[in-house]
């Protein structure tokens, strides 16, 4: 969870010190609350790694981290509202008599006092929750500036709350042993052995598969590469978990979605992150469709590009996102 919390809190801290937001909050008498939020975020970031280490054995710490993530999203929404209001005011100053100005200022212009009070309550409400979380954080006595823990991270699944899967240990060991033996026996030829895992409704098979992946060290090994990504790249990669496995993803749409979710600020940055994810094999099967004749090709014109994620990389994205990403698919009827 800390792999998502760290960039989320960093992004929240950046919004709290943005000039537009600072100017508006100062004008509304909320600068003291903003500075308290900024201090809380810095203090929390210093102990997140220590909290992550304790969360493996302490359910109370896990609940605290979950509550922190919820509070961070709430505060992020509040700061977005303030930023939008600041941008609206700037647009009104540039074009005070335009039709667009009349439309976007309709609600706040008719009730500026109500809007002001509503936003102030939201800000103070979000800050009160974070205040309480900081009090709980101090009671846990997390170590500050802790080094990244080297212990394996437990596999998470939306249908499983237990810290350990009970009752299938022998079967799990048998599957791992069978796969490794078949791999060694077929190392000198091109035969591929497939061992199906079948469970009622697909639930048991998913849990069992995840346990085998964790036991063989695949996810922790892949997460080493994930841990070396920048905060922005981590958020962008994790977001890809919303796409079904083996589905093509349009690069331009992907970058627009990253921008819409405020992970990045520009298409240029999105292109850089996309290239990094491809170079480091988080994304693959990049296909560039050339619509222009070769005589008219221009290196400055972006061609339509699609990509895919390997199944294991999709498992990694789903693993680090926890319950933040869900995939809703229509059932197929045959």
VEXDREN-2710 file (C-alpha; in Angstrom, 1 decimal):
% VEXDREN-2710
k/r/px/py/pz
1/UNK/0.0/0.0/0.0
2/UNK/2.9/2.4/0.7
3/UNK/3.9/2.3/-2.9
4/UNK/0.6/4.1/-3.7
5/UNK/0.4/6.2/-0.6
6/UNK/3.8/7.8/-1.0
7/UNK/3.1/9.3/-4.4
8/UNK/-0.4/10.2/-3.4
9/UNK/0.7/12.1/-0.4
10/UNK/3.5/13.7/-2.5
11/UNK/1.0/14.9/-5.0
12/UNK/-1.3/16.2/-2.3
13/UNK/1.6/18.1/-0.7
14/UNK/2.4/19.7/-4.1
15/UNK/-1.2/20.9/-4.4
16/UNK/-1.2/22.4/-0.9
17/UNK/1.7/24.7/-1.8
18/UNK/0.6/25.6/-5.3
19/UNK/0.5/29.4/-5.8
20/UNK/-3.1/29.5/-6.9
21/UNK/-4.4/27.5/-4.0
22/UNK/-2.2/29.3/-1.5
23/UNK/-3.5/32.7/-2.7
24/UNK/-7.2/31.7/-2.5
25/UNK/-6.9/30.0/0.9
26/UNK/-5.1/33.0/2.3
27/UNK/-7.8/35.3/1.0
28/UNK/-10.4/33.1/2.7
29/UNK/-8.6/32.9/6.0
30/UNK/-7.7/29.3/5.6
31/UNK/-3.9/29.6/5.2
32/UNK/-3.3/28.4/8.8
33/UNK/-5.3/25.2/8.0
34/UNK/-3.4/24.8/4.8
35/UNK/0.0/25.1/6.5
36/UNK/-1.1/22.5/9.2
37/UNK/-2.1/20.1/6.4
38/UNK/1.3/20.7/4.8
39/UNK/3.1/19.9/8.1
40/UNK/1.0/16.8/8.7
41/UNK/1.8/15.4/5.2
42/UNK/5.5/15.9/5.7
43/UNK/5.4/14.1/9.1
44/UNK/3.4/11.2/7.7
45/UNK/5.7/10.7/4.7
46/UNK/8.6/10.4/7.1
47/UNK/7.1/7.3/8.8
48/UNK/5.3/5.6/6.0
49/UNK/8.0/3.0/5.4
50/UNK/8.0/2.1/9.1
51/UNK/4.3/1.9/9.1
52/UNK/4.4/-0.5/6.1
53/UNK/6.8/-2.8/8.0
54/UNK/4.5/-2.9/11.0
55/UNK/1.3/-3.4/8.9
56/UNK/2.3/-7.0/8.1
57/UNK/1.9/-8.1/11.7
58/UNK/-0.4/-5.4/13.2
59/UNK/-4.1/-5.2/11.9
60/UNK/-4.5/-1.8/13.6
61/UNK/-1.7/-0.3/11.5
62/UNK/-3.3/-1.8/8.3
63/UNK/-6.6/-0.1/9.2
64/UNK/-4.7/3.1/9.9
65/UNK/-3.1/3.1/6.5
66/UNK/-6.4/2.3/4.8
67/UNK/-8.0/5.3/6.7
68/UNK/-5.1/7.4/5.7
69/UNK/-5.5/6.6/2.0
70/UNK/-9.3/7.5/2.2
71/UNK/-8.5/10.8/4.0
72/UNK/-5.8/11.6/1.4
73/UNK/-8.3/11.1/-1.4
74/UNK/-10.8/13.3/0.4
75/UNK/-8.3/16.1/0.9
76/UNK/-7.1/15.8/-2.7
77/UNK/-10.7/16.4/-3.9
78/UNK/-11.0/19.5/-1.6
79/UNK/-7.8/21.0/-2.9
80/UNK/-9.0/20.3/-6.5
81/UNK/-12.1/22.3/-5.7
82/UNK/-10.1/25.2/-4.5
83/UNK/-7.8/25.0/-7.5
84/UNK/-10.8/25.0/-9.8
85/UNK/-12.2/28.1/-8.1
86/UNK/-8.9/29.9/-8.3
87/UNK/-8.7/29.1/-12.0
88/UNK/-12.3/30.2/-12.5
89/UNK/-11.5/33.6/-10.9
90/UNK/-8.5/34.0/-13.1
91/UNK/-10.5/33.3/-16.2
92/UNK/-13.1/35.8/-15.0
93/UNK/-10.5/38.5/-14.8
94/UNK/-9.2/37.8/-18.3
95/UNK/-12.6/37.7/-20.0
96/UNK/-15.1/39.3/-17.6
97/UNK/-17.9/39.6/-20.2
98/UNK/-17.7/36.4/-22.1
99/UNK/-20.5/33.8/-22.2
100/UNK/-18.2/31.1/-20.8
101/UNK/-17.6/33.3/-17.8
102/UNK/-21.3/33.7/-17.2
103/UNK/-21.9/30.0/-17.4
104/UNK/-19.0/28.8/-15.1
105/UNK/-19.7/31.5/-12.5
106/UNK/-23.4/30.9/-12.3
107/UNK/-23.4/28.8/-9.1
108/UNK/-20.8/30.7/-7.2
109/UNK/-21.9/34.1/-8.3
110/UNK/-25.4/33.6/-7.1
111/UNK/-24.3/32.3/-3.7
112/UNK/-20.7/33.3/-3.0
113/UNK/-21.2/33.2/0.8
114/UNK/-22.8/29.8/0.7
115/UNK/-20.0/28.5/-1.6
116/UNK/-17.4/30.0/0.7
117/UNK/-18.8/28.4/3.8
118/UNK/-19.3/25.1/2.1
119/UNK/-15.7/24.9/0.9
120/UNK/-14.4/26.0/4.3
121/UNK/-16.3/23.2/6.0
122/UNK/-14.9/20.7/3.6
123/UNK/-11.4/21.9/4.2
124/UNK/-11.8/21.8/8.0
125/UNK/-13.5/18.4/7.9
126/UNK/-10.7/16.8/5.8
127/UNK/-8.1/18.4/8.1
128/UNK/-9.9/17.1/11.3
129/UNK/-9.7/13.5/10.0
130/UNK/-6.0/13.9/9.2
131/UNK/-5.4/15.5/12.6
132/UNK/-6.9/12.4/14.3
133/UNK/-4.8/10.1/12.1
134/UNK/-1.6/12.0/13.1
135/UNK/-2.5/11.5/16.8
136/UNK/-2.9/7.7/16.1
137/UNK/0.3/7.8/14.2
138/UNK/2.2/9.2/17.2
139/UNK/0.7/6.5/19.4
140/UNK/2.1/3.8/17.1
141/UNK/5.7/5.2/17.5
142/UNK/6.7/4.5/13.9
143/UNK/10.4/4.9/13.2
144/UNK/11.2/7.9/11.1
145/UNK/13.2/7.7/7.8
146/UNK/13.1/3.9/8.0
147/UNK/14.9/1.9/5.3
148/UNK/12.7/0.0/2.9
149/UNK/11.7/-3.4/4.4
150/UNK/13.2/-6.4/2.7
151/UNK/10.5/-8.9/3.8
152/UNK/8.1/-10.3/1.1
153/UNK/4.9/-8.4/0.8
154/UNK/1.7/-10.5/1.4
155/UNK/-0.5/-11.1/-1.6
156/UNK/-3.8/-9.3/-1.5
157/UNK/-7.1/-10.3/-3.1
158/UNK/-10.5/-8.7/-3.0
159/UNK/-12.1/-11.9/-1.8
160/UNK/-9.6/-12.7/0.9
161/UNK/-9.1/-11.0/4.3
162/UNK/-7.0/-13.7/6.1
163/UNK/-3.3/-13.2/6.5
164/UNK/-2.7/-16.8/5.4
165/UNK/-4.5/-19.2/3.2
166/UNK/-5.4/-22.3/5.2
167/UNK/-6.1/-25.9/4.0
168/UNK/-4.3/-26.0/0.6
169/UNK/-0.6/-26.0/1.7
170/UNK/0.1/-29.6/0.4
171/UNK/-1.6/-28.9/-2.9
172/UNK/0.2/-25.6/-3.3
173/UNK/3.6/-27.3/-2.7
174/UNK/2.7/-30.1/-5.2
175/UNK/1.8/-27.6/-7.9
176/UNK/5.0/-25.7/-7.4
177/UNK/7.1/-28.9/-7.4
178/UNK/5.3/-30.2/-10.5
179/UNK/5.9/-27.0/-12.4
180/UNK/9.6/-26.8/-11.5
181/UNK/10.2/-30.5/-12.4
182/UNK/8.5/-30.1/-15.8
183/UNK/10.5/-26.9/-16.4
184/UNK/13.8/-28.8/-15.8
185/UNK/12.8/-31.8/-17.9
186/UNK/11.8/-29.7/-20.8
187/UNK/14.7/-27.2/-20.7
188/UNK/16.3/-28.7/-23.8
189/UNK/13.2/-28.8/-26.1
190/UNK/10.4/-26.6/-27.1
191/UNK/7.6/-28.5/-25.3
192/UNK/5.3/-26.4/-23.2
193/UNK/3.4/-28.0/-20.3
194/UNK/0.2/-26.4/-19.1
195/UNK/-1.2/-27.3/-15.7
196/UNK/-4.8/-26.0/-15.3
197/UNK/-6.1/-24.8/-12.0
198/UNK/-9.9/-25.1/-11.7
199/UNK/-12.0/-23.8/-8.8
200/UNK/-15.7/-23.2/-8.2
201/UNK/-16.7/-19.9/-9.8
202/UNK/-13.1/-19.0/-10.5
203/UNK/-12.6/-17.7/-6.9
204/UNK/-10.7/-20.5/-5.4
205/UNK/-8.5/-20.8/-8.5
206/UNK/-7.5/-17.1/-8.4
207/UNK/-6.6/-17.4/-4.7
208/UNK/-4.6/-20.5/-5.3
209/UNK/-2.8/-19.0/-8.3
210/UNK/-1.9/-15.9/-6.3
211/UNK/-0.5/-18.0/-3.5
212/UNK/1.7/-19.9/-5.9
213/UNK/2.9/-16.7/-7.5
214/UNK/3.8/-15.3/-4.1
215/UNK/5.5/-18.6/-3.0
216/UNK/7.7/-18.7/-6.1
217/UNK/8.8/-15.1/-5.5
218/UNK/7.5/-13.8/-8.9
219/UNK/5.6/-10.8/-7.6
220/UNK/8.4/-9.7/-5.1
221/UNK/10.9/-10.0/-7.9
222/UNK/8.8/-7.9/-10.3
223/UNK/8.2/-5.4/-7.5
224/UNK/11.9/-4.6/-7.3
225/UNK/11.6/-3.1/-10.7
226/UNK/8.4/-1.3/-9.8
227/UNK/10.0/0.2/-6.7
228/UNK/12.7/1.9/-8.8
229/UNK/10.0/3.8/-10.8
230/UNK/9.3/7.5/-10.1
231/UNK/6.2/8.4/-8.1
232/UNK/4.4/9.5/-11.3
233/UNK/5.4/6.4/-13.2
234/UNK/4.1/4.2/-10.3
235/UNK/0.7/5.8/-10.4
236/UNK/0.5/5.6/-14.2
237/UNK/1.5/1.9/-14.2
238/UNK/-0.9/1.0/-11.4
239/UNK/-3.7/2.7/-13.2
240/UNK/-3.3/0.2/-16.1
241/UNK/-4.8/-2.4/-13.8
242/UNK/-8.3/-1.2/-14.8
243/UNK/-7.9/-2.7/-18.3
244/UNK/-8.7/-6.4/-18.7
245/UNK/-5.8/-8.7/-19.3
246/UNK/-4.5/-8.9/-22.8
247/UNK/-6.6/-6.0/-24.0
248/UNK/-4.9/-3.4/-26.2
249/UNK/-4.5/0.1/-24.8
250/UNK/-4.3/3.2/-26.9
251/UNK/-1.3/5.3/-25.9
252/UNK/-3.0/8.7/-26.5
253/UNK/-6.1/7.6/-24.5
254/UNK/-3.9/6.3/-21.8
255/UNK/-2.0/9.5/-21.5
256/UNK/-5.3/11.5/-21.5
257/UNK/-6.6/9.3/-18.7
258/UNK/-3.4/9.9/-16.7
259/UNK/-3.8/13.6/-17.1
260/UNK/-7.5/13.4/-16.2
261/UNK/-6.7/11.6/-13.0
262/UNK/-4.0/14.3/-12.2
263/UNK/-1.1/11.8/-12.3
264/UNK/0.8/14.0/-14.7
265/UNK/0.5/17.6/-15.9
266/UNK/1.3/17.4/-19.6
267/UNK/1.2/15.1/-22.6
268/UNK/5.0/15.5/-23.0
269/UNK/5.4/14.0/-19.5
270/UNK/3.0/11.3/-20.3
271/UNK/5.0/10.4/-23.4
272/UNK/8.2/10.2/-21.3
273/UNK/6.5/7.9/-18.7
274/UNK/5.0/5.7/-21.5
275/UNK/8.5/5.3/-23.0
276/UNK/10.0/4.4/-19.6
277/UNK/7.3/1.8/-19.0
278/UNK/8.0/0.3/-22.4
279/UNK/11.8/0.3/-22.0
280/UNK/11.5/-1.4/-18.6
281/UNK/9.0/-4.0/-20.0
282/UNK/6.1/-2.9/-17.9
283/UNK/4.3/-2.4/-21.3
284/UNK/4.9/-4.5/-24.4
285/UNK/3.6/-5.4/-27.8
286/UNK/3.8/-1.8/-28.9
287/UNK/2.2/-1.4/-32.3
288/UNK/2.5/1.8/-34.3
289/UNK/-0.2/2.2/-37.1
290/UNK/1.1/4.4/-39.8
291/UNK/-1.7/6.3/-41.4
292/UNK/0.4/8.8/-43.4
293/UNK/2.1/7.8/-46.8
294/UNK/5.8/7.5/-46.4
295/UNK/6.4/10.6/-48.5
296/UNK/4.4/12.7/-46.0
297/UNK/5.7/11.2/-42.8
298/UNK/6.8/13.8/-40.2
299/UNK/8.7/12.9/-37.1
300/UNK/6.7/15.5/-35.2
301/UNK/3.4/13.9/-36.0
302/UNK/2.4/11.2/-33.4
303/UNK/1.2/8.1/-35.1
304/UNK/-1.6/6.0/-33.4
305/UNK/0.0/3.6/-31.0
306/UNK/-1.3/0.7/-29.0
307/UNK/0.3/-1.6/-26.4
308/UNK/-0.5/-4.4/-24.0
309/UNK/0.6/-5.7/-20.6
310/UNK/2.0/-9.1/-19.9
311/UNK/-0.2/-11.1/-17.6
312/UNK/2.4/-11.1/-14.8
313/UNK/2.8/-7.3/-15.1
314/UNK/-1.0/-7.0/-14.9
315/UNK/-0.9/-9.2/-11.8
316/UNK/1.7/-6.9/-10.3
317/UNK/-0.4/-3.7/-11.1
318/UNK/-3.4/-5.4/-9.5
319/UNK/-1.3/-6.5/-6.5
320/UNK/0.1/-3.0/-5.7
321/UNK/-3.2/-1.3/-6.3
322/UNK/-4.9/-3.3/-3.7
323/UNK/-8.6/-2.4/-3.7
324/UNK/-8.1/0.8/-5.6
325/UNK/-8.8/-0.7/-9.0
326/UNK/-11.7/-2.8/-10.1
327/UNK/-12.6/-4.3/-13.5
328/UNK/-16.3/-4.5/-14.5
329/UNK/-16.9/-6.7/-17.6
330/UNK/-20.2/-7.6/-19.2
331/UNK/-20.7/-11.4/-19.1
332/UNK/-20.3/-13.2/-22.5
333/UNK/-23.0/-15.5/-23.6
334/UNK/-22.3/-18.3/-26.0
END
